Every structure is written in C-alpha cells, then in structure tokens.
Amino acid sequence: MSEKATPINQEERNKDEPLLQNIRLLRDTLRDQEGVEAFDLVERIRKLAIRFQRDDDLPARQELTALLSPLAS
C-alpha cells in the first residue's frame, strides 16, 4: 500500500482552485449533456481508479478492467 497523503495547506488549495473550478464545470457539463447515468459511470470509474492507484486495490482493478475492457474493442 502507498503512503497516506499529507494534508494540503491553504496556499496549495488556492493554487489549485482554478483547476477545481474547471473540474466542477466539466462534471456539471457531463451531467447536463449526457445525463445522470453517464455521469454516474464516469464517477464510478474515477473512484475505482483512485482506489487502485492509491491503495493498490486489486478488486478495484478488476472492476475497472471489467468496465473498460468492452470499450477497447
């Protein structure tokens, strides 16, 4: 397993705010343009990817593979 992330200080938060605003805009646009079902799928994939990357979570990797493999064909 990987090390736990250190807390983010206020200066780092302020620096990242423009990126976070863009992410929120992208999230809202996806939900508005493609619907809740597409948004939920993207969120599920995002959360699984985070679990796999941060925690080397094998079940998350397996679920990601199952979700994404059909898209590669």
mmCIF file of the N, C-alpha and C atoms, coordinates in Angstrom:
data_MODEL
# 
_entry.id   MODEL 
# 
loop_
_atom_site.group_PDB 
_atom_site.id 
_atom_site.type_symbol 
_atom_site.label_atom_id 
_atom_site.label_alt_id 
_atom_site.label_comp_id 
_atom_site.label_asym_id 
_atom_site.label_entity_id 
_atom_site.label_seq_id 
_atom_site.pdbx_PDB_ins_code 
_atom_site.Cartn_x 
_atom_site.Cartn_y 
_atom_site.Cartn_z 
_atom_site.occupancy 
_atom_site.B_iso_or_equiv 
_atom_site.pdbx_formal_charge 
_atom_site.auth_seq_id 
_atom_site.auth_comp_id 
_atom_site.auth_asym_id 
_atom_site.auth_atom_id 
_atom_site.pdbx_PDB_model_num 
ATOM 1   N N  . MET A 1 1  ? 0.831   -1.187 0.000   1.00 0.00 ? 1  MET A N  1 
ATOM 2   C CA . MET A 1 1  ? 0.000   0.000  0.000   1.00 0.00 ? 1  MET A CA 1 
ATOM 3   C C  . MET A 1 1  ? 0.875   1.250  0.000   1.00 0.00 ? 1  MET A C  1 
ATOM 4   N N  . SER A 1 2  ? 0.355   2.326  -0.578  1.00 0.00 ? 2  SER A N  1 
ATOM 5   C CA . SER A 1 2  ? 1.116   3.558  -0.649  1.00 0.00 ? 2  SER A CA 1 
ATOM 6   C C  . SER A 1 2  ? 0.984   4.335  0.656   1.00 0.00 ? 2  SER A C  1 
ATOM 7   N N  . GLU A 1 3  ? 1.878   5.338  0.796   1.00 0.00 ? 3  GLU A N  1 
ATOM 8   C CA . GLU A 1 3  ? 1.824   6.181  1.977   1.00 0.00 ? 3  GLU A CA 1 
ATOM 9   C C  . GLU A 1 3  ? 0.608   7.087  1.913   1.00 0.00 ? 3  GLU A C  1 
ATOM 10  N N  . LYS A 1 4  ? 0.116   7.481  3.078   1.00 0.00 ? 4  LYS A N  1 
ATOM 11  C CA . LYS A 1 4  ? -1.024  8.388  3.138   1.00 0.00 ? 4  LYS A CA 1 
ATOM 12  C C  . LYS A 1 4  ? -0.583  9.780  2.699   1.00 0.00 ? 4  LYS A C  1 
ATOM 13  N N  . ALA A 1 5  ? -1.463  10.493 2.034   1.00 0.00 ? 5  ALA A N  1 
ATOM 14  C CA . ALA A 1 5  ? -1.171  11.844 1.576   1.00 0.00 ? 5  ALA A CA 1 
ATOM 15  C C  . ALA A 1 5  ? -1.095  12.790 2.768   1.00 0.00 ? 5  ALA A C  1 
ATOM 16  N N  . THR A 1 6  ? -0.235  13.789 2.647   1.00 0.00 ? 6  THR A N  1 
ATOM 17  C CA . THR A 1 6  ? -0.135  14.789 3.695   1.00 0.00 ? 6  THR A CA 1 
ATOM 18  C C  . THR A 1 6  ? -1.240  15.816 3.502   1.00 0.00 ? 6  THR A C  1 
ATOM 19  N N  . PRO A 1 7  ? -1.664  16.466 4.587   1.00 0.00 ? 7  PRO A N  1 
ATOM 20  C CA . PRO A 1 7  ? -2.722  17.467 4.469   1.00 0.00 ? 7  PRO A CA 1 
ATOM 21  C C  . PRO A 1 7  ? -2.296  18.610 3.532   1.00 0.00 ? 7  PRO A C  1 
ATOM 22  N N  . ILE A 1 8  ? -3.262  19.159 2.827   1.00 0.00 ? 8  ILE A N  1 
ATOM 23  C CA . ILE A 1 8  ? -2.999  20.249 1.895   1.00 0.00 ? 8  ILE A CA 1 
ATOM 24  C C  . ILE A 1 8  ? -3.162  21.568 2.636   1.00 0.00 ? 8  ILE A C  1 
ATOM 25  N N  . ASN A 1 9  ? -2.164  22.448 2.511   1.00 0.00 ? 9  ASN A N  1 
ATOM 26  C CA . ASN A 1 9  ? -2.272  23.740 3.183   1.00 0.00 ? 9  ASN A CA 1 
ATOM 27  C C  . ASN A 1 9  ? -3.093  24.710 2.334   1.00 0.00 ? 9  ASN A C  1 
ATOM 28  N N  . GLN A 1 10 ? -3.437  25.857 2.915   1.00 0.00 ? 10 GLN A N  1 
ATOM 29  C CA . GLN A 1 10 ? -4.316  26.826 2.255   1.00 0.00 ? 10 GLN A CA 1 
ATOM 30  C C  . GLN A 1 10 ? -3.685  27.368 0.974   1.00 0.00 ? 10 GLN A C  1 
ATOM 31  N N  . GLU A 1 11 ? -2.391  27.574 0.955   1.00 0.00 ? 11 GLU A N  1 
ATOM 32  C CA . GLU A 1 11 ? -1.715  28.090 -0.237  1.00 0.00 ? 11 GLU A CA 1 
ATOM 33  C C  . GLU A 1 11 ? -1.866  27.108 -1.406  1.00 0.00 ? 11 GLU A C  1 
ATOM 34  N N  . GLU A 1 12 ? -1.721  25.820 -1.135  1.00 0.00 ? 12 GLU A N  1 
ATOM 35  C CA . GLU A 1 12 ? -1.888  24.816 -2.181  1.00 0.00 ? 12 GLU A CA 1 
ATOM 36  C C  . GLU A 1 12 ? -3.335  24.768 -2.658  1.00 0.00 ? 12 GLU A C  1 
ATOM 37  N N  . ARG A 1 13 ? -4.280  24.909 -1.734  1.00 0.00 ? 13 ARG A N  1 
ATOM 38  C CA . ARG A 1 13 ? -5.698  24.936 -2.115  1.00 0.00 ? 13 ARG A CA 1 
ATOM 39  C C  . ARG A 1 13 ? -5.983  26.101 -3.045  1.00 0.00 ? 13 ARG A C  1 
ATOM 40  N N  . ASN A 1 14 ? -5.462  27.275 -2.682  1.00 0.00 ? 14 ASN A N  1 
ATOM 41  C CA . ASN A 1 14 ? -5.682  28.465 -3.508  1.00 0.00 ? 14 ASN A CA 1 
ATOM 42  C C  . ASN A 1 14 ? -5.078  28.285 -4.894  1.00 0.00 ? 14 ASN A C  1 
ATOM 43  N N  . LYS A 1 15 ? -3.915  27.686 -4.973  1.00 0.00 ? 15 LYS A N  1 
ATOM 44  C CA . LYS A 1 15 ? -3.244  27.459 -6.246  1.00 0.00 ? 15 LYS A CA 1 
ATOM 45  C C  . LYS A 1 15 ? -4.064  26.513 -7.120  1.00 0.00 ? 15 LYS A C  1 
ATOM 46  N N  . ASP A 1 16 ? -4.713  25.531 -6.512  1.00 0.00 ? 16 ASP A N  1 
ATOM 47  C CA . ASP A 1 16 ? -5.475  24.527 -7.247  1.00 0.00 ? 16 ASP A CA 1 
ATOM 48  C C  . ASP A 1 16 ? -6.907  24.954 -7.556  1.00 0.00 ? 16 ASP A C  1 
ATOM 49  N N  . GLU A 1 17 ? -7.365  26.063 -7.019  1.00 0.00 ? 17 GLU A N  1 
ATOM 50  C CA . GLU A 1 17 ? -8.765  26.454 -7.181  1.00 0.00 ? 17 GLU A CA 1 
ATOM 51  C C  . GLU A 1 17 ? -9.190  26.598 -8.646  1.00 0.00 ? 17 GLU A C  1 
ATOM 52  N N  . PRO A 1 18 ? -8.395  27.232 -9.524  1.00 0.00 ? 18 PRO A N  1 
ATOM 53  C CA . PRO A 1 18 ? -8.828  27.301 -10.932 1.00 0.00 ? 18 PRO A CA 1 
ATOM 54  C C  . PRO A 1 18 ? -9.023  25.916 -11.556 1.00 0.00 ? 18 PRO A C  1 
ATOM 55  N N  . LEU A 1 19 ? -8.139  24.982 -11.239 1.00 0.00 ? 19 LEU A N  1 
ATOM 56  C CA . LEU A 1 19 ? -8.289  23.618 -11.752 1.00 0.00 ? 19 LEU A CA 1 
ATOM 57  C C  . LEU A 1 19 ? -9.561  22.981 -11.196 1.00 0.00 ? 19 LEU A C  1 
ATOM 58  N N  . LEU A 1 20 ? -9.810  23.150 -9.922  1.00 0.00 ? 20 LEU A N  1 
ATOM 59  C CA . LEU A 1 20 ? -11.011 22.584 -9.307  1.00 0.00 ? 20 LEU A CA 1 
ATOM 60  C C  . LEU A 1 20 ? -12.276 23.179 -9.917  1.00 0.00 ? 20 LEU A C  1 
ATOM 61  N N  . GLN A 1 21 ? -12.255 24.456 -10.242 1.00 0.00 ? 21 GLN A N  1 
ATOM 62  C CA . GLN A 1 21 ? -13.415 25.079 -10.886 1.00 0.00 ? 21 GLN A CA 1 
ATOM 63  C C  . GLN A 1 21 ? -13.644 24.466 -12.267 1.00 0.00 ? 21 GLN A C  1 
ATOM 64  N N  . ASN A 1 22 ? -12.568 24.220 -12.998 1.00 0.00 ? 22 ASN A N  1 
ATOM 65  C CA . ASN A 1 22 ? -12.705 23.583 -14.314 1.00 0.00 ? 22 ASN A CA 1 
ATOM 66  C C  . ASN A 1 22 ? -13.247 22.169 -14.196 1.00 0.00 ? 22 ASN A C  1 
ATOM 67  N N  . ILE A 1 23 ? -12.807 21.445 -13.181 1.00 0.00 ? 23 ILE A N  1 
ATOM 68  C CA . ILE A 1 23 ? -13.296 20.086 -12.965 1.00 0.00 ? 23 ILE A CA 1 
ATOM 69  C C  . ILE A 1 23 ? -14.788 20.114 -12.648 1.00 0.00 ? 23 ILE A C  1 
ATOM 70  N N  . ARG A 1 24 ? -15.203 21.047 -11.809 1.00 0.00 ? 24 ARG A N  1 
ATOM 71  C CA . ARG A 1 24 ? -16.635 21.177 -11.480 1.00 0.00 ? 24 ARG A CA 1 
ATOM 72  C C  . ARG A 1 24 ? -17.456 21.505 -12.727 1.00 0.00 ? 24 ARG A C  1 
ATOM 73  N N  . LEU A 1 25 ? -16.926 22.398 -13.559 1.00 0.00 ? 25 LEU A N  1 
ATOM 74  C CA . LEU A 1 25 ? -17.620 22.759 -14.797 1.00 0.00 ? 25 LEU A CA 1 
ATOM 75  C C  . LEU A 1 25 ? -17.742 21.549 -15.718 1.00 0.00 ? 25 LEU A C  1 
ATOM 76  N N  . LEU A 1 26 ? -16.664 20.793 -15.851 1.00 0.00 ? 26 LEU A N  1 
ATOM 77  C CA . LEU A 1 26 ? -16.692 19.589 -16.678 1.00 0.00 ? 26 LEU A CA 1 
ATOM 78  C C  . LEU A 1 26 ? -17.702 18.584 -16.127 1.00 0.00 ? 26 LEU A C  1 
ATOM 79  N N  . ARG A 1 27 ? -17.704 18.398 -14.818 1.00 0.00 ? 27 ARG A N  1 
ATOM 80  C CA . ARG A 1 27 ? -18.651 17.477 -14.172 1.00 0.00 ? 27 ARG A CA 1 
ATOM 81  C C  . ARG A 1 27 ? -20.090 17.898 -14.447 1.00 0.00 ? 27 ARG A C  1 
ATOM 82  N N  . ASP A 1 28 ? -20.376 19.183 -14.267 1.00 0.00 ? 28 ASP A N  1 
ATOM 83  C CA . ASP A 1 28 ? -21.736 19.682 -14.481 1.00 0.00 ? 28 ASP A CA 1 
ATOM 84  C C  . ASP A 1 28 ? -22.143 19.569 -15.944 1.00 0.00 ? 28 ASP A C  1 
ATOM 85  N N  . THR A 1 29 ? -21.196 19.845 -16.847 1.00 0.00 ? 29 THR A N  1 
ATOM 86  C CA . THR A 1 29 ? -21.478 19.746 -18.279 1.00 0.00 ? 29 THR A CA 1 
ATOM 87  C C  . THR A 1 29 ? -21.771 18.305 -18.672 1.00 0.00 ? 29 THR A C  1 
ATOM 88  N N  . LEU A 1 30 ? -20.986 17.382 -18.174 1.00 0.00 ? 30 LEU A N  1 
ATOM 89  C CA . LEU A 1 30 ? -21.221 15.963 -18.462 1.00 0.00 ? 30 LEU A CA 1 
ATOM 90  C C  . LEU A 1 30 ? -22.616 15.558 -18.002 1.00 0.00 ? 30 LEU A C  1 
ATOM 91  N N  . ARG A 1 31 ? -22.954 15.931 -16.800 1.00 0.00 ? 31 ARG A N  1 
ATOM 92  C CA . ARG A 1 31 ? -24.273 15.558 -16.258 1.00 0.00 ? 31 ARG A CA 1 
ATOM 93  C C  . ARG A 1 31 ? -25.399 16.204 -17.075 1.00 0.00 ? 31 ARG A C  1 
ATOM 94  N N  . ASP A 1 32 ? -25.235 17.482 -17.441 1.00 0.00 ? 32 ASP A N  1 
ATOM 95  C CA . ASP A 1 32 ? -26.274 18.185 -18.196 1.00 0.00 ? 32 ASP A CA 1 
ATOM 96  C C  . ASP A 1 32 ? -26.401 17.658 -19.628 1.00 0.00 ? 32 ASP A C  1 
ATOM 97  N N  . GLN A 1 33 ? -25.276 17.378 -20.282 1.00 0.00 ? 33 GLN A N  1 
ATOM 98  C CA . GLN A 1 33 ? -25.296 16.999 -21.694 1.00 0.00 ? 33 GLN A CA 1 
ATOM 99  C C  . GLN A 1 33 ? -25.550 15.510 -21.921 1.00 0.00 ? 33 GLN A C  1 
ATOM 100 N N  . GLU A 1 34 ? -25.010 14.664 -21.039 1.00 0.00 ? 34 GLU A N  1 
ATOM 101 C CA . GLU A 1 34 ? -25.085 13.212 -21.243 1.00 0.00 ? 34 GLU A CA 1 
ATOM 102 C C  . GLU A 1 34 ? -26.017 12.497 -20.275 1.00 0.00 ? 34 GLU A C  1 
ATOM 103 N N  . GLY A 1 35 ? -26.409 13.185 -19.208 1.00 0.00 ? 35 GLY A N  1 
ATOM 104 C CA . GLY A 1 35 ? -27.351 12.605 -18.265 1.00 0.00 ? 35 GLY A CA 1 
ATOM 105 C C  . GLY A 1 35 ? -26.688 12.005 -17.037 1.00 0.00 ? 35 GLY A C  1 
ATOM 106 N N  . VAL A 1 36 ? -27.517 11.718 -16.072 1.00 0.00 ? 36 VAL A N  1 
ATOM 107 C CA . VAL A 1 36 ? -27.055 11.214 -14.782 1.00 0.00 ? 36 VAL A CA 1 
ATOM 108 C C  . VAL A 1 36 ? -26.395 9.841  -14.916 1.00 0.00 ? 36 VAL A C  1 
ATOM 109 N N  . GLU A 1 37 ? -26.911 9.002  -15.797 1.00 0.00 ? 37 GLU A N  1 
ATOM 110 C CA . GLU A 1 37 ? -26.339 7.661  -15.964 1.00 0.00 ? 37 GLU A CA 1 
ATOM 111 C C  . GLU A 1 37 ? -24.881 7.731  -16.428 1.00 0.00 ? 37 GLU A C  1 
ATOM 112 N N  . ALA A 1 38 ? -24.593 8.568  -17.417 1.00 0.00 ? 38 ALA A N  1 
ATOM 113 C CA . ALA A 1 38 ? -23.218 8.718  -17.899 1.00 0.00 ? 38 ALA A CA 1 
ATOM 114 C C  . ALA A 1 38 ? -22.340 9.329  -16.808 1.00 0.00 ? 38 ALA A C  1 
ATOM 115 N N  . PHE A 1 39 ? -22.872 10.325 -16.116 1.00 0.00 ? 39 PHE A N  1 
ATOM 116 C CA . PHE A 1 39 ? -22.125 10.952 -15.025 1.00 0.00 ? 39 PHE A CA 1 
ATOM 117 C C  . PHE A 1 39 ? -21.785 9.931  -13.944 1.00 0.00 ? 39 PHE A C  1 
ATOM 118 N N  . ASP A 1 40 ? -22.764 9.129  -13.558 1.00 0.00 ? 40 ASP A N  1 
ATOM 119 C CA . ASP A 1 40 ? -22.534 8.120  -12.517 1.00 0.00 ? 40 ASP A CA 1 
ATOM 120 C C  . ASP A 1 40 ? -21.475 7.103  -12.940 1.00 0.00 ? 40 ASP A C  1 
ATOM 121 N N  . LEU A 1 41 ? -21.471 6.722  -14.218 1.00 0.00 ? 41 LEU A N  1 
ATOM 122 C CA . LEU A 1 41 ? -20.459 5.787  -14.707 1.00 0.00 ? 41 LEU A CA 1 
ATOM 123 C C  . LEU A 1 41 ? -19.067 6.400  -14.643 1.00 0.00 ? 41 LEU A C  1 
ATOM 124 N N  . VAL A 1 42 ? -18.937 7.638  -15.068 1.00 0.00 ? 42 VAL A N  1 
ATOM 125 C CA . VAL A 1 42 ? -17.637 8.321  -15.005 1.00 0.00 ? 42 VAL A CA 1 
ATOM 126 C C  . VAL A 1 42 ? -17.176 8.441  -13.554 1.00 0.00 ? 42 VAL A C  1 
ATOM 127 N N  . GLU A 1 43 ? -18.071 8.785  -12.660 1.00 0.00 ? 43 GLU A N  1 
ATOM 128 C CA . GLU A 1 43 ? -17.720 8.890  -11.240 1.00 0.00 ? 43 GLU A CA 1 
ATOM 129 C C  . GLU A 1 43 ? -17.282 7.538  -10.673 1.00 0.00 ? 43 GLU A C  1 
ATOM 130 N N  . ARG A 1 44 ? -17.987 6.499  -11.054 1.00 0.00 ? 44 ARG A N  1 
ATOM 131 C CA . ARG A 1 44 ? -17.622 5.151  -10.591 1.00 0.00 ? 44 ARG A CA 1 
ATOM 132 C C  . ARG A 1 44 ? -16.219 4.785  -11.062 1.00 0.00 ? 44 ARG A C  1 
ATOM 133 N N  . ILE A 1 45 ? -15.937 5.040  -12.344 1.00 0.00 ? 45 ILE A N  1 
ATOM 134 C CA . ILE A 1 45 ? -14.611 4.756  -12.899 1.00 0.00 ? 45 ILE A CA 1 
ATOM 135 C C  . ILE A 1 45 ? -13.555 5.596  -12.188 1.00 0.00 ? 45 ILE A C  1 
ATOM 136 N N  . ARG A 1 46 ? -13.838 6.874  -11.964 1.00 0.00 ? 46 ARG A N  1 
ATOM 137 C CA . ARG A 1 46 ? -12.887 7.763  -11.289 1.00 0.00 ? 46 ARG A CA 1 
ATOM 138 C C  . ARG A 1 46 ? -12.552 7.262  -9.887  1.00 0.00 ? 46 ARG A C  1 
ATOM 139 N N  . LYS A 1 47 ? -13.589 6.902  -9.129  1.00 0.00 ? 47 LYS A N  1 
ATOM 140 C CA . LYS A 1 47 ? -13.371 6.436  -7.754  1.00 0.00 ? 47 LYS A CA 1 
ATOM 141 C C  . LYS A 1 47 ? -12.618 5.106  -7.717  1.00 0.00 ? 47 LYS A C  1 
ATOM 142 N N  . LEU A 1 48 ? -12.935 4.211  -8.639  1.00 0.00 ? 48 LEU A N  1 
ATOM 143 C CA . LEU A 1 48 ? -12.204 2.939  -8.709  1.00 0.00 ? 48 LEU A CA 1 
ATOM 144 C C  . LEU A 1 48 ? -10.747 3.176  -9.055  1.00 0.00 ? 48 LEU A C  1 
ATOM 145 N N  . ALA A 1 49 ? -10.496 4.076  -10.000 1.00 0.00 ? 49 ALA A N  1 
ATOM 146 C CA . ALA A 1 49 ? -9.118  4.372  -10.400 1.00 0.00 ? 49 ALA A CA 1 
ATOM 147 C C  . ALA A 1 49 ? -8.319  4.946  -9.234  1.00 0.00 ? 49 ALA A C  1 
ATOM 148 N N  . ILE A 1 50 ? -8.954  5.798  -8.449  1.00 0.00 ? 50 ILE A N  1 
ATOM 149 C CA . ILE A 1 50 ? -8.285  6.367  -7.274  1.00 0.00 ? 50 ILE A CA 1 
ATOM 150 C C  . ILE A 1 50 ? -7.952  5.263  -6.271  1.00 0.00 ? 50 ILE A C  1 
ATOM 151 N N  . ARG A 1 51 ? -8.921  4.393  -6.001  1.00 0.00 ? 51 ARG A N  1 
ATOM 152 C CA . ARG A 1 51 ? -8.667  3.289  -5.059  1.00 0.00 ? 51 ARG A CA 1 
ATOM 153 C C  . ARG A 1 51 ? -7.524  2.413  -5.542  1.00 0.00 ? 51 ARG A C  1 
ATOM 154 N N  . PHE A 1 52 ? -7.529  2.083  -6.820  1.00 0.00 ? 52 PHE A N  1 
ATOM 155 C CA . PHE A 1 52 ? -6.485  1.221  -7.369  1.00 0.00 ? 52 PHE A CA 1 
ATOM 156 C C  . PHE A 1 52 ? -5.122  1.914  -7.291  1.00 0.00 ? 52 PHE A C  1 
ATOM 157 N N  . GLN A 1 53 ? -5.065  3.172  -7.683  1.00 0.00 ? 53 GLN A N  1 
ATOM 158 C CA . GLN A 1 53 ? -3.784  3.886  -7.709  1.00 0.00 ? 53 GLN A CA 1 
ATOM 159 C C  . GLN A 1 53 ? -3.259  4.157  -6.303  1.00 0.00 ? 53 GLN A C  1 
ATOM 160 N N  . ARG A 1 54 ? -4.096  4.614  -5.403  1.00 0.00 ? 54 ARG A N  1 
ATOM 161 C CA . ARG A 1 54 ? -3.643  4.984  -4.060  1.00 0.00 ? 54 ARG A CA 1 
ATOM 162 C C  . ARG A 1 54 ? -3.367  3.770  -3.168  1.00 0.00 ? 54 ARG A C  1 
ATOM 163 N N  . ASP A 1 55 ? -4.228  2.759  -3.284  1.00 0.00 ? 55 ASP A N  1 
ATOM 164 C CA . ASP A 1 55 ? -4.182  1.652  -2.333  1.00 0.00 ? 55 ASP A CA 1 
ATOM 165 C C  . ASP A 1 55 ? -3.757  0.324  -2.946  1.00 0.00 ? 55 ASP A C  1 
ATOM 166 N N  . ASP A 1 56 ? -3.454  0.332  -4.251  1.00 0.00 ? 56 ASP A N  1 
ATOM 167 C CA . ASP A 1 56 ? -3.131  -0.907 -4.956  1.00 0.00 ? 56 ASP A CA 1 
ATOM 168 C C  . ASP A 1 56 ? -4.233  -1.940 -4.714  1.00 0.00 ? 56 ASP A C  1 
ATOM 169 N N  . ASP A 1 57 ? -5.484  -1.477 -4.833  1.00 0.00 ? 57 ASP A N  1 
ATOM 170 C CA . ASP A 1 57 ? -6.683  -2.252 -4.524  1.00 0.00 ? 57 ASP A CA 1 
ATOM 171 C C  . ASP A 1 57 ? -7.013  -3.190 -5.694  1.00 0.00 ? 57 ASP A C  1 
ATOM 172 N N  . LEU A 1 58 ? -6.743  -4.469 -5.528  1.00 0.00 ? 58 LEU A N  1 
ATOM 173 C CA . LEU A 1 58 ? -6.955  -5.450 -6.595  1.00 0.00 ? 58 LEU A CA 1 
ATOM 174 C C  . LEU A 1 58 ? -8.423  -5.555 -7.020  1.00 0.00 ? 58 LEU A C  1 
ATOM 175 N N  . PRO A 1 59 ? -9.395  -5.615 -6.098  1.00 0.00 ? 59 PRO A N  1 
ATOM 176 C CA . PRO A 1 59 ? -10.792 -5.650 -6.544  1.00 0.00 ? 59 PRO A CA 1 
ATOM 177 C C  . PRO A 1 59 ? -11.178 -4.414 -7.375  1.00 0.00 ? 59 PRO A C  1 
ATOM 178 N N  . ALA A 1 60 ? -10.639 -3.250 -7.028  1.00 0.00 ? 60 ALA A N  1 
ATOM 179 C CA . ALA A 1 60 ? -10.911 -2.046 -7.821  1.00 0.00 ? 60 ALA A CA 1 
ATOM 180 C C  . ALA A 1 60 ? -10.339 -2.206 -9.222  1.00 0.00 ? 60 ALA A C  1 
ATOM 181 N N  . ARG A 1 61 ? -9.142  -2.767 -9.338  1.00 0.00 ? 61 ARG A N  1 
ATOM 182 C CA . ARG A 1 61 ? -8.528  -3.004 -10.645 1.00 0.00 ? 61 ARG A CA 1 
ATOM 183 C C  . ARG A 1 61 ? -9.382  -3.967 -11.475 1.00 0.00 ? 61 ARG A C  1 
ATOM 184 N N  . GLN A 1 62 ? -9.846  -5.016 -10.846 1.00 0.00 ? 62 GLN A N  1 
ATOM 185 C CA . GLN A 1 62 ? -10.664 -5.992 -11.555 1.00 0.00 ? 62 GLN A CA 1 
ATOM 186 C C  . GLN A 1 62 ? -11.972 -5.377 -12.044 1.00 0.00 ? 62 GLN A C  1 
ATOM 187 N N  . GLU A 1 63 ? -12.579 -4.543 -11.215 1.00 0.00 ? 63 GLU A N  1 
ATOM 188 C CA . GLU A 1 63 ? -13.824 -3.885 -11.622 1.00 0.00 ? 63 GLU A CA 1 
ATOM 189 C C  . GLU A 1 63 ? -13.568 -2.887 -12.750 1.00 0.00 ? 63 GLU A C  1 
ATOM 190 N N  . LEU A 1 64 ? -12.451 -2.159 -12.660 1.00 0.00 ? 64 LEU A N  1 
ATOM 191 C CA . LEU A 1 64 ? -12.085 -1.246 -13.747 1.00 0.00 ? 64 LEU A CA 1 
ATOM 192 C C  . LEU A 1 64 ? -11.896 -2.005 -15.052 1.00 0.00 ? 64 LEU A C  1 
ATOM 193 N N  . THR A 1 65 ? -11.197 -3.124 -14.983 1.00 0.00 ? 65 THR A N  1 
ATOM 194 C CA . THR A 1 65 ? -10.962 -3.935 -16.177 1.00 0.00 ? 65 THR A CA 1 
ATOM 195 C C  . THR A 1 65 ? -12.285 -4.383 -16.783 1.00 0.00 ? 65 THR A C  1 
ATOM 196 N N  . ALA A 1 66 ? -13.196 -4.827 -15.940 1.00 0.00 ? 66 ALA A N  1 
ATOM 197 C CA . ALA A 1 66 ? -14.499 -5.284 -16.422 1.00 0.00 ? 66 ALA A CA 1 
ATOM 198 C C  . ALA A 1 66 ? -15.299 -4.143 -17.065 1.00 0.00 ? 66 ALA A C  1 
ATOM 199 N N  . LEU A 1 67 ? -15.195 -2.952 -16.493 1.00 0.00 ? 67 LEU A N  1 
ATOM 200 C CA . LEU A 1 67 ? -15.926 -1.807 -17.037 1.00 0.00 ? 67 LEU A CA 1 
ATOM 201 C C  . LEU A 1 67 ? -15.315 -1.277 -18.330 1.00 0.00 ? 67 LEU A C  1 
ATOM 202 N N  . LEU A 1 68 ? -13.980 -1.274 -18.397 1.00 0.00 ? 68 LEU A N  1 
ATOM 203 C CA . LEU A 1 68 ? -13.304 -0.619 -19.514 1.00 0.00 ? 68 LEU A CA 1 
ATOM 204 C C  . LEU A 1 68 ? -12.959 -1.549 -20.674 1.00 0.00 ? 68 LEU A C  1 
ATOM 205 N N  . SER A 1 69 ? -12.832 -2.833 -20.430 1.00 0.00 ? 69 SER A N  1 
ATOM 206 C CA . SER A 1 69 ? -12.461 -3.764 -21.498 1.00 0.00 ? 69 SER A CA 1 
ATOM 207 C C  . SER A 1 69 ? -13.392 -3.708 -22.705 1.00 0.00 ? 69 SER A C  1 
ATOM 208 N N  . PRO A 1 70 ? -14.698 -3.661 -22.525 1.00 0.00 ? 70 PRO A N  1 
ATOM 209 C CA . PRO A 1 70 ? -15.577 -3.577 -23.689 1.00 0.00 ? 70 PRO A CA 1 
ATOM 210 C C  . PRO A 1 70 ? -15.352 -2.325 -24.539 1.00 0.00 ? 70 PRO A C  1 
ATOM 211 N N  . LEU A 1 71 ? -14.831 -1.269 -23.937 1.00 0.00 ? 71 LEU A N  1 
ATOM 212 C CA . LEU A 1 71 ? -14.600 -0.034 -24.669 1.00 0.00 ? 71 LEU A CA 1 
ATOM 213 C C  . LEU A 1 71 ? -13.389 -0.133 -25.591 1.00 0.00 ? 71 LEU A C  1 
ATOM 214 N N  . ALA A 1 72 ? -12.477 -1.062 -25.312 1.00 0.00 ? 72 ALA A N  1 
ATOM 215 C CA . ALA A 1 72 ? -11.259 -1.227 -26.103 1.00 0.00 ? 72 ALA A CA 1 
ATOM 216 C C  . ALA A 1 72 ? -11.530 -1.970 -27.404 1.00 0.00 ? 72 ALA A C  1 
ATOM 217 N N  . SER A 1 73 ? -12.662 -2.624 -27.521 1.00 0.00 ? 73 SER A N  1 
ATOM 218 C CA . SER A 1 73 ? -12.967 -3.426 -28.716 1.00 0.00 ? 73 SER A CA 1 
ATOM 219 C C  . SER A 1 73 ? -13.507 -2.571 -29.831 1.00 0.00 ? 73 SER A C  1 
# 
